Amino acid sequence: DQQVKQNSPSLSVQEGRISILNCDYTNSMFDYFLWYKKYPAEGPTFLISISSIKDKNEDGRFTVFLNKSAKHLSLHIVPSQPGDSAVYFCAASPTGANSKLTFGKGITLSVRP
Amino acid sequence: NAGVTQTPKFQVLKTGQSMTLQCAQDMNHNSMYWYRQDPGMGLRLIYYSASEGTTDKGEVPNGYNVSRLNKREFSLRLESAAPSQTSVYFCASSWLETGFYEQYFGPGTRLTVT
């Protein structure tokens, strides 16, 4: 049973446009959400996070939106750059001790010059 | 400050052989993790260590053992490798074992079992 779902395996966007990466979750105990970015032959790196007490968190070109009632979050990248081409993983965790991350399968973003 | 380091980067094993994947972190983190990444499967947790001296199973622990050697080092052992263990293995660490604390990942070990 997949608790964190990234239903679109890939996304292609023109440079300068907005990239919107979606993520859905099923576990209502999740209340902390993170996005990781992964380049080929490298480990994932943390990008941005959001707590369930907020509905938006922004960091430069990256904004994450959380809709708790829909159990949905999205990552917006504006403007998209060719260097953003990577695999993006959504991850979620409940709070408290031993709260391990559950990852989605990832979305491959390609930004065309 | 190297962050999280993993050795080896690549390994080919024959079915039934054993090997240990090494991981070390220099960030004074308490918690460490081993994940595997397979095509179309995302990252799946194999084992984790919330703090020095403790280890616990994750989502896919069968066929693996771990040792938290000290605060810095966390190794993953395959006692009898199987083709199903062909994967990319990532070690990660974090300050504490809750989701609030960002996990830092190593570069990965690409393992092929023939």
Backbone of each chain as ProteinMPNN parsed JSONL, in Angstrom:
{"seq_chain_A": "DQQVKQNSPSLSVQEGRISILNCDYTNSMFDYFLWYKKYPAEGPTFLISISSIKDKNEDGRFTVFLNKSAKHLSLHIVPSQPGDSAVYFCAASPTGANSKLTFGKGITLSVRP", "coords_chain_A": {"N_chain_A": [[0.859, -1.188, 0.0], [0.781, 2.01, -1.069], [1.722, 4.843, 0.516], [2.55, 7.393, -0.05], [2.151, 9.096, -2.934], [3.276, 9.702, -6.145], [2.014, 10.349, -8.917], [2.544, 11.031, -11.541], [5.062, 10.061, -13.606], [6.89, 11.58, -15.008], [7.807, 14.883, -16.179], [7.866, 17.51, -18.475], [9.124, 20.678, -19.174], [9.274, 24.0, -20.452], [12.116, 26.094, -20.362], [12.096, 28.819, -18.085], [9.378, 28.743, -17.695], [6.7, 27.724, -15.427], [7.118, 24.963, -13.268], [5.181, 22.364, -12.03], [4.949, 20.059, -9.583], [3.334, 17.269, -8.397], [1.972, 15.627, -5.463], [0.458, 13.107, -3.581], [-0.985, 11.87, -0.549], [-1.891, 9.234, 1.724], [-1.949, 8.606, 4.399], [-3.288, 9.85, 7.254], [-1.904, 10.535, 9.481], [0.43, 11.721, 8.765], [2.271, 14.656, 9.055], [4.339, 16.225, 8.351], [6.176, 17.311, 5.635], [8.36, 16.793, 2.908], [10.501, 17.736, 0.214], [12.796, 16.243, -1.938], [15.617, 16.425, -4.078], [17.18, 14.821, -6.798], [20.075, 14.206, -8.581], [21.454, 12.317, -11.338], [23.554, 9.59, -10.394], [24.138, 10.664, -7.938], [23.452, 11.265, -4.413], [20.173, 11.874, -2.939], [19.195, 15.266, -2.268], [18.089, 17.564, 0.167], [15.384, 19.78, -0.42], [13.082, 21.475, 0.166], [10.669, 21.998, 2.781], [7.542, 21.442, 4.551], [5.359, 22.064, 7.222], [2.391, 20.692, 8.696], [0.93, 22.684, 9.875], [1.049, 24.83, 8.318], [0.159, 26.206, 5.092], [1.646, 26.895, 3.013], [4.985, 27.229, 1.897], [7.886, 28.983, 1.16], [10.87, 29.267, -0.74], [13.021, 31.03, -2.263], [13.037, 30.29, -5.638], [11.411, 28.15, -5.265], [8.38, 26.824, -4.129], [6.26, 25.287, -1.839], [3.073, 23.918, -1.585], [0.443, 23.002, 0.575], [-2.412, 21.052, 0.913], [-4.313, 20.009, 3.241], [-6.857, 18.902, 3.615], [-7.378, 17.694, 1.214], [-5.326, 15.975, 1.16], [-2.962, 16.512, -0.288], [-0.053, 17.74, -1.857], [2.019, 20.16, -3.482], [4.804, 21.082, -5.483], [6.127, 24.009, -6.635], [8.076, 25.418, -9.14], [9.52, 28.301, -10.067], [11.178, 30.783, -11.945], [11.516, 27.934, -14.128], [14.615, 26.251, -14.629], [17.24, 24.914, -16.721], [19.079, 23.531, -15.095], [17.467, 22.552, -13.133], [16.586, 20.143, -13.921], [16.015, 16.951, -12.935], [15.397, 14.191, -10.677], [12.614, 14.326, -8.577], [11.69, 13.746, -5.317], [8.941, 13.263, -3.227], [8.336, 13.282, 0.247], [7.104, 12.079, 3.393], [6.176, 12.371, 6.852], [5.067, 11.346, 10.103], [4.787, 13.173, 13.226], [6.865, 13.041, 16.186], [8.812, 10.606, 18.034], [10.888, 8.167, 16.397], [9.801, 8.578, 13.882], [9.736, 7.814, 10.846], [10.715, 8.66, 7.49], [8.545, 8.416, 4.685], [8.824, 7.749, 1.335], [7.818, 8.931, -1.915], [7.612, 7.629, -5.33], [8.972, 9.25, -7.032], [9.469, 11.92, -9.426], [10.502, 12.601, -12.674], [11.883, 15.47, -13.777], [12.237, 17.4, -16.628], [13.755, 20.154, -17.974], [13.498, 22.097, -20.692], [15.778, 23.84, -22.734]], "CA_chain_A": [[0.0, 0.0, 0.0], [1.66, 3.152, -1.218], [1.18, 5.93, 1.321], [2.913, 8.652, -0.695], [2.006, 8.796, -4.357], [3.62, 10.679, -7.168], [1.382, 9.584, -9.983], [3.121, 11.339, -12.844], [6.479, 9.69, -13.521], [7.781, 12.546, -15.644], [7.254, 16.187, -16.537], [8.765, 18.28, -19.322], [8.721, 22.087, -19.105], [10.164, 24.931, -21.144], [12.882, 27.002, -19.504], [11.414, 30.075, -17.799], [7.986, 28.5, -17.316], [6.5, 27.13, -14.115], [7.008, 23.502, -13.111], [4.33, 21.99, -10.896], [5.099, 18.645, -9.292], [2.275, 16.922, -7.457], [2.176, 14.515, -4.548], [-0.711, 12.795, -2.763], [-0.694, 10.929, 0.524], [-3.097, 8.587, 2.254], [-1.879, 8.454, 5.85], [-3.697, 11.096, 7.908], [-0.963, 10.842, 10.56], [1.535, 12.512, 8.232], [2.115, 16.097, 9.223], [5.541, 16.948, 7.94], [6.374, 16.906, 4.253], [9.63, 17.28, 2.385], [10.86, 17.443, -1.178], [14.208, 15.992, -2.184], [16.008, 16.49, -5.487], [18.274, 13.868, -7.016], [20.728, 14.146, -9.882], [22.011, 10.976, -11.609], [24.806, 9.184, -9.749], [24.324, 11.382, -6.674], [22.405, 11.029, -3.439], [19.159, 12.932, -2.86], [19.477, 16.422, -1.418], [16.899, 18.234, 0.671], [15.035, 20.976, -1.167], [12.16, 22.335, 0.897], [9.736, 21.224, 3.601], [6.393, 22.165, 5.073], [4.653, 21.449, 8.332], [0.95, 20.707, 8.465], [0.302, 23.886, 10.428], [1.128, 25.857, 7.275], [-0.322, 25.745, 3.796], [2.583, 27.357, 1.979], [6.336, 27.573, 2.314], [8.573, 29.498, -0.017], [12.307, 29.431, -0.621], [13.513, 31.436, -3.573], [12.19, 29.883, -6.775], [10.666, 26.948, -4.885], [7.271, 26.998, -3.199], [5.471, 24.075, -1.621], [1.709, 24.16, -1.13], [-0.148, 21.834, 1.219], [-3.864, 21.029, 1.086], [-4.5, 18.878, 4.138], [-8.159, 18.256, 3.44], [-7.283, 16.857, 0.015], [-4.114, 15.159, 1.308], [-2.248, 16.808, -1.533], [0.905, 18.841, -1.846], [2.634, 20.406, -4.782], [6.034, 21.866, -5.524], [6.169, 24.92, -7.768], [9.396, 25.973, -9.437], [9.327, 29.437, -10.969], [11.063, 30.144, -13.251], [12.279, 26.696, -14.255], [15.918, 26.384, -15.277], [17.748, 23.598, -17.149], [19.728, 22.885, -13.952], [16.456, 21.931, -12.278], [16.303, 18.808, -14.452], [16.415, 15.984, -11.911], [14.268, 13.442, -10.099], [12.115, 14.96, -7.351], [10.968, 12.84, -4.433], [8.116, 13.763, -2.142], [8.446, 12.413, 1.417], [6.203, 12.493, 4.469], [6.466, 11.774, 8.154], [4.315, 11.834, 11.256], [5.668, 13.751, 14.233], [7.163, 12.147, 17.285], [10.017, 9.79, 17.928], [10.844, 7.055, 15.45], [8.925, 8.949, 12.766], [10.56, 7.649, 9.661], [10.198, 9.225, 6.247], [8.029, 7.564, 3.621], [9.083, 8.435, 0.077], [7.128, 8.578, -3.138], [8.465, 6.985, -6.321], [9.758, 10.263, -7.723], [9.063, 12.476, -10.724], [11.645, 13.093, -13.439], [11.608, 16.773, -14.397], [13.152, 17.833, -17.689], [13.534, 21.549, -18.342], [14.051, 22.276, -22.031], [16.308, 25.203, -22.945]], "C_chain_A": [[0.896, 1.239, 0.0], [1.049, 4.341, -0.482], [1.512, 7.306, 0.76], [2.968, 8.381, -2.196], [2.423, 9.978, -5.219], [3.198, 10.029, -8.48], [1.936, 9.87, -11.371], [4.595, 11.003, -12.795], [7.422, 10.719, -14.123], [7.024, 13.82, -16.009], [8.301, 16.915, -17.37], [8.242, 19.707, -19.412], [9.74, 22.931, -19.867], [10.869, 25.813, -20.113], [12.124, 28.32, -19.326], [9.972, 29.911, -17.368], [7.91, 27.917, -15.909], [6.467, 25.603, -14.212], [6.157, 23.237, -11.886], [4.403, 20.481, -10.719], [4.121, 18.292, -8.17], [2.593, 15.684, -6.632], [0.903, 14.33, -3.724], [-0.311, 11.803, -1.672], [-1.99, 10.384, 1.104], [-3.114, 8.52, 3.78], [-2.189, 9.784, 6.539], [-2.792, 11.458, 9.093], [0.235, 11.644, 10.068], [1.291, 13.98, 8.508], [3.395, 16.87, 8.975], [5.947, 16.403, 6.589], [7.629, 17.557, 3.695], [9.731, 16.943, 0.901], [12.372, 17.296, -1.25], [14.422, 15.997, -3.698], [17.189, 15.548, -5.681], [18.768, 13.961, -8.461], [21.259, 12.727, -10.084], [23.353, 10.78, -10.918], [25.13, 10.002, -8.493], [23.234, 10.967, -5.702], [21.38, 12.148, -3.459], [19.622, 14.061, -1.952], [18.167, 17.112, -1.058], [16.658, 19.533, -0.082], [14.198, 21.936, -0.32], [11.199, 21.458, 1.689], [8.56, 22.098, 4.025], [5.757, 21.356, 6.189], [3.148, 21.584, 8.09], [0.24, 21.922, 9.055], [0.341, 25.04, 9.423], [0.503, 25.314, 5.994], [0.6, 26.173, 2.665], [3.94, 27.594, 2.624], [7.144, 27.897, 1.068], [10.068, 29.617, 0.254], [12.851, 29.74, -2.003], [12.547, 31.057, -4.679], [11.256, 28.717, -6.433], [9.592, 27.276, -3.847], [6.549, 25.671, -3.069], [4.131, 24.485, -1.036], [1.16, 22.864, -0.538], [-1.648, 22.029, 1.372], [-4.186, 19.798, 1.921], [-5.81, 18.155, 3.904], [-8.153, 17.327, 2.235], [-6.124, 15.876, 0.097], [-3.253, 15.284, 0.052], [-1.228, 17.916, -1.281], [1.516, 18.974, -3.231], [3.861, 21.283, -4.605], [6.003, 22.697, -6.797], [7.581, 25.459, -7.922], [9.191, 27.067, -10.475], [10.508, 30.411, -10.861], [11.907, 28.866, -13.299], [13.561, 26.955, -15.044], [16.405, 24.996, -15.692], [18.432, 22.832, -16.009], [18.757, 22.267, -12.971], [16.106, 20.523, -12.763], [16.892, 17.758, -13.513], [15.194, 15.142, -11.564], [13.895, 14.096, -8.779], [11.288, 13.953, -6.569], [10.18, 13.637, -3.41], [8.261, 12.778, -0.984], [7.555, 12.968, 2.525], [6.524, 11.741, 5.742], [5.435, 12.224, 9.173], [5.283, 12.51, 12.222], [5.939, 12.706, 15.31], [8.401, 11.326, 17.019], [9.791, 8.637, 16.963], [9.91, 7.333, 14.276], [9.741, 8.934, 11.495], [9.886, 8.281, 8.451], [9.661, 8.121, 5.341], [8.149, 8.353, 2.324], [8.108, 7.998, -1.005], [8.125, 8.016, -4.146], [9.296, 7.98, -7.119], [9.162, 10.688, -9.047], [10.323, 12.978, -11.412], [11.242, 14.372, -14.157], [12.683, 17.064, -15.444], [12.792, 19.256, -18.059], [14.264, 21.793, -19.655], [14.552, 23.7, -22.211], [15.5, 25.96, -23.999]], "O_chain_A": [[1.658, 1.479, 0.936], [-0.04, 4.791, -0.836], [0.825, 8.281, 1.065], [3.737, 7.54, -2.661], [1.965, 11.105, -5.027], [3.949, 9.253, -9.072], [1.81, 9.045, -12.276], [5.327, 11.605, -12.01], [8.61, 10.742, -13.801], [5.799, 13.838, -16.13], [9.48, 16.936, -17.017], [7.064, 19.926, -19.691], [10.925, 22.601, -19.913], [10.272, 26.221, -19.117], [11.581, 28.869, -20.284], [9.395, 30.808, -16.753], [8.934, 27.65, -15.281], [5.863, 25.036, -15.123], [6.385, 23.819, -10.825], [3.978, 19.72, -11.588], [4.094, 18.945, -7.126], [3.369, 14.82, -7.04], [0.34, 15.304, -3.225], [0.598, 10.994, -1.862], [-3.048, 11.001, 0.984], [-4.179, 8.39, 4.384], [-1.422, 10.738, 6.413], [-2.898, 12.553, 9.645], [0.981, 12.193, 10.878], [0.21, 14.493, 8.221], [3.511, 18.036, 9.351], [6.053, 15.19, 6.404], [7.921, 18.72, 3.974], [9.122, 15.99, 0.415], [13.123, 18.105, -0.706], [13.544, 15.629, -4.478], [18.086, 15.479, -4.841], [18.004, 13.818, -9.416], [21.488, 12.009, -9.111], [24.179, 11.69, -10.866], [26.276, 10.022, -8.044], [22.22, 10.392, -6.098], [21.666, 13.246, -3.935], [20.352, 13.836, -0.986], [17.258, 17.223, -1.881], [17.589, 20.293, -0.351], [14.585, 23.087, -0.121], [10.943, 20.313, 1.316], [8.583, 23.32, 3.877], [5.636, 20.134, 6.109], [2.698, 22.478, 7.373], [-0.931, 22.158, 8.759], [-0.256, 26.093, 9.649], [0.341, 24.103, 5.837], [0.361, 25.851, 1.501], [4.035, 28.093, 3.745], [7.092, 27.186, 0.065], [10.482, 30.019, 1.342], [13.108, 28.843, -2.806], [11.381, 31.453, -4.663], [10.403, 28.349, -7.241], [9.861, 27.917, -2.831], [6.26, 25.01, -4.066], [4.062, 25.296, -0.113], [1.38, 21.777, -1.073], [-2.1, 23.047, 1.897], [-4.317, 18.692, 1.397], [-5.869, 16.929, 3.987], [-8.834, 16.301, 2.227], [-5.953, 15.04, -0.789], [-2.875, 14.293, -0.573], [-1.506, 18.894, -0.587], [1.525, 18.038, -4.03], [3.935, 22.112, -3.698], [5.87, 22.164, -7.898], [8.202, 25.899, -6.954], [8.756, 26.813, -11.598], [10.817, 30.837, -9.748], [12.9, 28.748, -12.581], [13.594, 27.752, -15.981], [16.021, 24.003, -15.076], [18.364, 21.603, -15.971], [19.167, 21.535, -12.07], [15.397, 19.793, -12.07], [18.106, 17.685, -13.323], [14.102, 15.356, -12.09], [14.764, 14.385, -7.957], [10.323, 13.384, -7.079], [10.699, 14.574, -2.803], [8.305, 11.568, -1.205], [7.289, 14.168, 2.585], [7.064, 10.635, 5.721], [4.972, 13.364, 9.12], [6.496, 12.416, 12.035], [5.327, 11.638, 15.338], [8.964, 11.348, 15.924], [8.664, 8.194, 16.743], [9.296, 6.411, 13.74], [10.358, 9.932, 11.124], [8.664, 8.419, 8.393], [10.24, 7.039, 5.243], [7.649, 9.472, 2.215], [7.635, 6.862, -1.02], [9.322, 7.931, -3.87], [10.233, 7.584, -7.813], [8.45, 9.929, -9.704], [11.122, 13.696, -10.81], [10.375, 14.362, -15.03], [13.879, 16.981, -15.168], [11.648, 19.537, -18.418], [15.49, 21.706, -19.724], [13.85, 24.658, -21.887], [15.805, 27.114, -24.3]]}, "seq_chain_B": "NAGVTQTPKFQVLKTGQSMTLQCAQDMNHNSMYWYRQDPGMGLRLIYYSASEGTTDKGEVPNGYNVSRLNKREFSLRLESAAPSQTSVYFCASSWLETGFYEQYFGPGTRLTVT", "coords_chain_B": {"N_chain_B": [[34.816, 18.949, 5.878], [33.072, 16.259, 5.087], [30.493, 15.278, 5.027], [28.226, 12.745, 4.351], [29.691, 9.725, 3.692], [30.207, 6.933, 1.524], [31.3, 3.611, 0.96], [31.861, 0.676, -1.036], [31.76, 2.531, -4.195], [30.822, 1.168, -6.408], [29.904, -2.242, -6.947], [30.171, -5.637, -7.843], [28.694, -8.689, -7.338], [28.622, -12.26, -6.993], [25.849, -14.519, -6.875], [25.135, -15.569, -3.61], [27.498, -14.734, -2.481], [29.035, -12.67, 0.07], [28.996, -9.353, 1.473], [29.967, -6.156, 2.833], [28.602, -2.985, 3.125], [29.872, 0.192, 3.645], [29.372, 3.068, 5.698], [29.805, 6.41, 6.688], [29.507, 9.331, 8.727], [30.192, 12.783, 9.312], [28.928, 14.727, 10.752], [28.082, 14.705, 13.3], [25.647, 13.531, 13.748], [22.807, 11.907, 15.233], [21.128, 9.914, 14.23], [20.969, 7.323, 11.786], [20.592, 5.831, 8.522], [19.712, 3.244, 6.185], [18.881, 2.957, 2.826], [17.33, 1.545, -0.094], [17.227, 1.986, -3.603], [15.223, 1.309, -6.25], [14.389, 0.983, -9.728], [11.527, 2.865, -10.5], [10.531, 2.528, -7.954], [11.109, 4.277, -5.937], [12.554, 5.394, -2.836], [13.307, 3.048, -0.411], [13.209, 2.132, 2.956], [15.626, 0.242, 4.613], [17.019, -0.505, 7.05], [17.367, 1.265, 10.137], [19.051, 3.422, 12.478], [18.314, 4.85, 15.327], [19.801, 6.003, 17.338], [23.147, 5.865, 18.657], [24.013, 2.569, 19.322], [21.531, 1.457, 18.971], [19.402, -0.296, 16.716], [16.997, -0.772, 14.105], [14.387, -2.38, 12.227], [13.394, -1.492, 8.925], [11.297, -0.926, 6.131], [11.987, -2.941, 4.261], [13.714, -5.23, 5.337], [14.619, -7.865, 5.008], [17.179, -10.198, 4.372], [19.297, -8.628, 4.978], [21.697, -7.257, 7.299], [22.651, -5.027, 9.94], [25.09, -2.853, 11.461], [25.687, -0.603, 13.998], [28.438, 0.883, 14.404], [29.72, 2.905, 15.806], [29.103, 6.327, 16.765], [29.544, 7.586, 14.36], [29.591, 5.683, 12.292], [27.862, 3.341, 10.224], [27.068, 0.266, 9.154], [26.075, -1.902, 6.463], [25.222, -5.189, 5.874], [25.271, -7.835, 3.573], [24.62, -11.078, 3.763], [24.316, -13.353, 2.144], [24.232, -12.831, -0.96], [21.609, -12.048, -3.278], [20.109, -12.017, -6.562], [17.872, -10.329, -6.442], [18.673, -8.349, -4.798], [20.082, -6.574, -6.227], [20.639, -3.248, -6.707], [20.588, 0.303, -5.988], [22.174, 1.573, -3.238], [21.645, 3.721, -0.555], [23.009, 5.565, 2.056], [22.032, 7.504, 4.872], [21.891, 10.305, 7.126], [20.71, 11.972, 10.088], [19.941, 14.609, 12.452], [18.099, 13.922, 14.498], [15.72, 11.222, 14.785], [13.281, 11.974, 13.742], [10.842, 13.163, 11.38], [11.073, 15.906, 11.184], [13.659, 16.6, 11.014], [16.05, 17.168, 8.658], [17.276, 14.743, 6.392], [20.495, 13.768, 5.432], [22.094, 12.598, 2.597], [24.325, 10.048, 1.394], [26.478, 9.429, -1.491], [25.788, 7.026, -2.651], [25.841, 3.453, -3.352], [26.278, 1.379, -6.014], [25.067, -1.699, -6.568], [25.434, -4.828, -8.084], [24.134, -8.014, -8.462], [24.906, -11.085, -9.693]], "CA_chain_B": [[33.514, 18.384, 6.229], [32.705, 15.449, 3.934], [29.083, 14.904, 5.061], [28.015, 11.304, 4.429], [30.504, 9.016, 2.713], [29.885, 5.516, 1.367], [32.214, 2.792, 0.178], [32.418, 1.194, -2.286], [30.809, 3.196, -5.088], [30.281, 0.12, -7.271], [30.286, -3.602, -6.559], [29.497, -6.751, -8.508], [28.789, -9.913, -6.547], [27.921, -13.444, -7.485], [24.838, -15.029, -5.945], [25.663, -16.314, -2.478], [28.632, -14.043, -1.862], [28.677, -11.703, 1.102], [29.763, -8.115, 1.462], [29.529, -5.117, 3.754], [28.637, -1.61, 2.651], [30.279, 1.053, 4.737], [28.841, 4.435, 5.696], [30.279, 7.24, 7.792], [29.093, 10.741, 8.668], [31.012, 13.628, 10.193], [28.079, 15.845, 11.156], [27.677, 14.457, 14.688], [24.224, 13.171, 13.77], [22.461, 10.772, 16.077], [20.374, 8.886, 13.521], [21.491, 6.923, 10.484], [19.603, 5.044, 7.765], [20.05, 2.61, 4.915], [17.786, 2.853, 1.866], [17.612, 1.052, -1.42], [16.424, 2.609, -4.641], [15.032, 0.487, -7.439], [13.647, 1.731, -10.759], [10.083, 2.947, -10.32], [10.123, 2.168, -6.587], [11.454, 5.288, -4.956], [13.511, 5.019, -1.782], [12.695, 2.201, 0.617], [14.057, 2.039, 4.133], [16.018, -1.136, 4.939], [17.243, -0.466, 8.487], [17.809, 2.544, 10.644], [19.599, 3.459, 13.834], [17.873, 6.128, 15.888], [20.913, 6.549, 18.109], [24.241, 4.91, 18.822], [23.657, 1.426, 20.154], [20.212, 0.918, 18.634], [19.066, -0.48, 15.308], [15.631, -1.259, 13.949], [14.029, -2.718, 10.86], [12.558, -0.6, 8.146], [10.259, -1.527, 5.28], [12.477, -4.098, 3.502], [14.937, -5.656, 6.019], [15.001, -9.269, 4.792], [18.408, -10.439, 3.627], [20.295, -7.637, 5.392], [21.973, -6.983, 8.7], [23.34, -3.756, 10.11], [25.858, -2.62, 12.687], [26.032, 0.799, 14.296], [29.755, 0.644, 14.994], [29.895, 4.028, 16.727], [28.172, 7.378, 16.356], [29.84, 8.011, 13.001], [29.594, 4.647, 11.27], [26.698, 2.457, 10.176], [27.353, -0.603, 8.026], [25.005, -2.775, 5.974], [25.832, -6.445, 5.435], [24.523, -8.844, 2.838], [25.278, -12.337, 4.122], [24.252, -14.252, 0.995], [23.588, -11.943, -1.929], [20.67, -12.598, -4.258], [19.869, -11.064, -7.661], [16.853, -9.358, -6.047], [19.334, -7.283, -4.043], [20.654, -5.624, -7.169], [19.978, -1.984, -6.414], [21.462, 1.375, -5.53], [22.009, 1.697, -1.798], [21.979, 5.026, -0.004], [23.073, 5.787, 3.493], [21.647, 8.862, 5.226], [21.954, 10.604, 8.555], [19.97, 13.162, 10.522], [20.191, 14.965, 13.846], [17.258, 13.008, 15.252], [15.011, 10.302, 13.903], [11.939, 12.412, 13.372], [10.786, 13.761, 10.054], [11.397, 17.324, 11.219], [15.082, 16.814, 10.81], [16.483, 16.824, 7.31], [18.235, 13.658, 6.223], [21.571, 14.018, 4.481], [22.376, 11.333, 1.928], [25.587, 9.787, 0.746], [26.403, 9.365, -2.959], [25.227, 5.753, -3.091], [26.625, 2.297, -3.809], [25.529, 0.627, -7.027], [25.38, -3.12, -6.382], [24.855, -5.775, -9.041], [24.31, -9.408, -8.061], [24.683, -11.92, -10.894]], "C_chain_B": [[32.96, 17.611, 5.04], [31.223, 15.11, 3.913], [28.936, 13.408, 5.283], [28.835, 10.64, 3.323], [30.134, 7.538, 2.707], [30.977, 4.835, 0.567], [31.68, 1.374, 0.108], [31.372, 1.958, -3.081], [30.108, 2.178, -5.994], [30.74, -1.236, -6.755], [29.482, -4.593, -7.388], [29.75, -7.997, -7.679], [28.157, -11.068, -7.3], [26.906, -13.867, -6.418], [25.489, -15.874, -4.86], [26.862, -15.662, -1.803], [28.129, -13.056, -0.815], [29.508, -10.441, 0.925], [29.158, -7.135, 2.471], [29.671, -3.766, 3.08], [28.914, -0.705, 3.849], [29.696, 2.45, 4.575], [29.404, 5.173, 6.898], [29.785, 8.669, 7.589], [29.907, 11.529, 9.687], [30.233, 14.843, 10.675], [27.575, 15.705, 12.596], [26.178, 14.153, 14.8], [23.988, 11.944, 14.629], [21.883, 9.6, 15.28], [20.987, 8.604, 12.155], [20.559, 5.908, 9.864], [20.266, 4.365, 6.57], [18.784, 2.472, 4.077], [18.271, 2.097, 0.633], [16.683, 1.752, -2.411], [16.404, 1.712, -5.859], [14.213, 1.268, -8.447], [12.145, 1.688, -10.505], [9.602, 2.663, -8.908], [10.436, 3.235, -5.562], [12.499, 4.771, -3.981], [12.778, 4.208, -0.72], [13.685, 1.976, 1.75], [14.342, 0.578, 4.463], [16.148, -1.279, 6.458], [17.574, 0.971, 8.882], [18.331, 2.39, 12.07], [19.255, 4.828, 14.408], [18.983, 6.8, 16.686], [21.967, 5.463, 18.232], [23.796, 3.788, 19.759], [22.298, 0.83, 19.867], [20.085, 0.757, 17.136], [17.653, -1.03, 15.22], [15.328, -1.483, 12.482], [13.192, -1.626, 10.224], [11.549, -1.391, 7.336], [10.711, -2.835, 4.631], [13.754, -4.665, 4.121], [15.448, -7.057, 5.663], [16.237, -9.389, 3.909], [19.546, -9.504, 4.007], [20.499, -7.669, 6.901], [22.732, -5.67, 8.787], [24.111, -3.751, 11.418], [26.087, -1.137, 12.822], [27.312, 0.721, 15.108], [30.089, 1.687, 16.054], [28.973, 5.134, 16.231], [28.35, 7.738, 14.885], [29.496, 6.965, 11.95], [28.421, 3.678, 11.388], [26.872, 1.58, 8.953], [26.154, -1.499, 7.71], [25.643, -4.034, 5.412], [24.816, -7.308, 4.693], [25.24, -10.16, 3.078], [25.354, -13.303, 2.949], [23.475, -13.524, -0.107], [22.7, -12.698, -2.914], [20.449, -11.577, -5.362], [18.832, -10.0, -7.315], [17.434, -8.195, -5.233], [20.139, -6.341, -4.933], [19.908, -4.308, -7.039], [21.041, -0.904, -6.205], [21.141, 1.609, -4.056], [22.496, 3.058, -1.323], [21.986, 4.97, 1.507], [22.687, 7.237, 3.751], [21.807, 9.057, 6.719], [21.126, 11.846, 8.848], [20.23, 13.393, 12.0], [19.384, 14.059, 14.775], [16.401, 12.229, 14.279], [13.575, 10.721, 13.626], [11.983, 13.112, 12.021], [11.121, 15.236, 10.032], [12.846, 17.598, 10.859], [15.493, 16.262, 9.459], [17.461, 15.662, 7.324], [19.238, 14.04, 5.14], [22.01, 12.672, 3.91], [23.808, 11.269, 1.414], [25.39, 9.637, -0.752], [25.874, 8.044, -3.498], [26.27, 4.717, -3.457], [25.759, 1.542, -4.803], [25.98, -0.823, -6.97], [24.659, -3.946, -7.434], [25.169, -7.181, -8.548], [23.94, -10.284, -9.252], [24.429, -13.373, -10.53]], "O_chain_B": [[32.44, 18.205, 4.096], [30.721, 14.688, 2.872], [29.444, 12.86, 6.262], [28.677, 10.97, 2.147], [29.794, 6.964, 3.742], [31.515, 5.404, -0.383], [31.1, 0.894, 1.082], [30.212, 2.022, -2.674], [28.926, 2.328, -6.302], [31.83, -1.362, -6.196], [28.283, -4.421, -7.606], [30.895, -8.317, -7.358], [27.273, -10.878, -8.135], [27.084, -13.607, -5.228], [26.284, -16.772, -5.14], [27.201, -16.007, -0.671], [26.963, -12.662, -0.814], [30.575, -10.458, 0.313], [28.01, -7.271, 2.896], [30.724, -3.44, 2.532], [28.289, -0.816, 4.903], [29.547, 2.95, 3.46], [29.473, 4.623, 7.997], [29.659, 9.155, 6.465], [30.261, 11.034, 10.757], [30.825, 15.88, 10.974], [26.745, 16.491, 13.05], [25.534, 14.47, 15.8], [24.842, 11.064, 14.742], [22.118, 8.438, 15.612], [21.457, 9.508, 11.463], [19.827, 5.208, 10.564], [21.252, 4.858, 6.023], [17.764, 1.953, 4.532], [19.469, 2.024, 0.361], [15.532, 2.064, -2.107], [17.449, 1.397, -6.43], [13.422, 2.13, -8.064], [11.565, 0.619, -10.319], [8.397, 2.565, -8.676], [10.048, 3.094, -4.403], [13.232, 3.827, -4.275], [11.75, 4.639, -0.196], [14.854, 1.667, 1.519], [13.421, -0.229, 4.579], [15.454, -2.092, 7.07], [18.004, 1.776, 8.057], [18.092, 1.395, 12.754], [19.838, 5.84, 14.018], [19.087, 8.027, 16.704], [21.711, 4.293, 17.948], [23.271, 4.036, 20.844], [21.936, -0.192, 20.449], [20.597, 1.574, 16.371], [17.17, -1.677, 16.149], [15.929, -0.861, 11.606], [12.406, -0.941, 10.878], [11.013, -2.398, 7.799], [9.902, -3.748, 4.467], [14.805, -4.591, 3.484], [16.587, -7.398, 5.981], [16.33, -8.77, 2.849], [20.631, -9.574, 3.431], [19.613, -8.049, 7.667], [23.377, -5.25, 7.827], [23.835, -4.519, 12.34], [26.601, -0.482, 11.916], [27.289, 0.522, 16.323], [30.679, 1.365, 17.084], [28.14, 4.892, 15.357], [27.392, 8.155, 14.233], [29.143, 7.32, 10.825], [28.041, 3.255, 12.48], [26.83, 2.077, 7.828], [25.337, -1.805, 8.579], [26.521, -3.947, 4.555], [23.676, -7.482, 5.124], [26.373, -10.33, 2.628], [26.356, -13.998, 2.782], [22.248, -13.589, -0.178], [22.998, -13.821, -3.322], [20.59, -10.379, -5.121], [18.898, -8.885, -7.833], [16.764, -7.186, -5.011], [20.796, -5.421, -4.445], [18.694, -4.251, -7.235], [22.24, -1.179, -6.242], [19.987, 1.816, -3.681], [23.603, 3.49, -1.644], [21.094, 4.407, 2.141], [22.983, 8.11, 2.935], [21.852, 8.093, 7.482], [20.874, 12.665, 7.963], [20.681, 12.497, 12.713], [19.925, 13.497, 15.727], [16.359, 12.539, 13.089], [12.74, 9.876, 13.303], [13.03, 13.588, 11.583], [11.426, 15.778, 8.969], [13.2, 18.703, 10.448], [15.318, 15.082, 9.155], [18.362, 15.601, 8.162], [18.879, 14.56, 4.083], [22.265, 11.725, 4.654], [24.413, 12.278, 1.053], [24.261, 9.709, -1.238], [25.544, 7.948, -4.68], [27.404, 5.034, -3.816], [24.649, 1.118, -4.481], [27.127, -1.141, -7.283], [23.456, -3.799, -7.654], [26.319, -7.505, -8.254], [22.817, -10.236, -9.754], [24.225, -14.204, -11.415]]}, "name": "protein", "num_of_chains": 2, "seq": "DQQVKQNSPSLSVQEGRISILNCDYTNSMFDYFLWYKKYPAEGPTFLISISSIKDKNEDGRFTVFLNKSAKHLSLHIVPSQPGDSAVYFCAASPTGANSKLTFGKGITLSVRPNAGVTQTPKFQVLKTGQSMTLQCAQDMNHNSMYWYRQDPGMGLRLIYYSASEGTTDKGEVPNGYNVSRLNKREFSLRLESAAPSQTSVYFCASSWLETGFYEQYFGPGTRLTVT"}
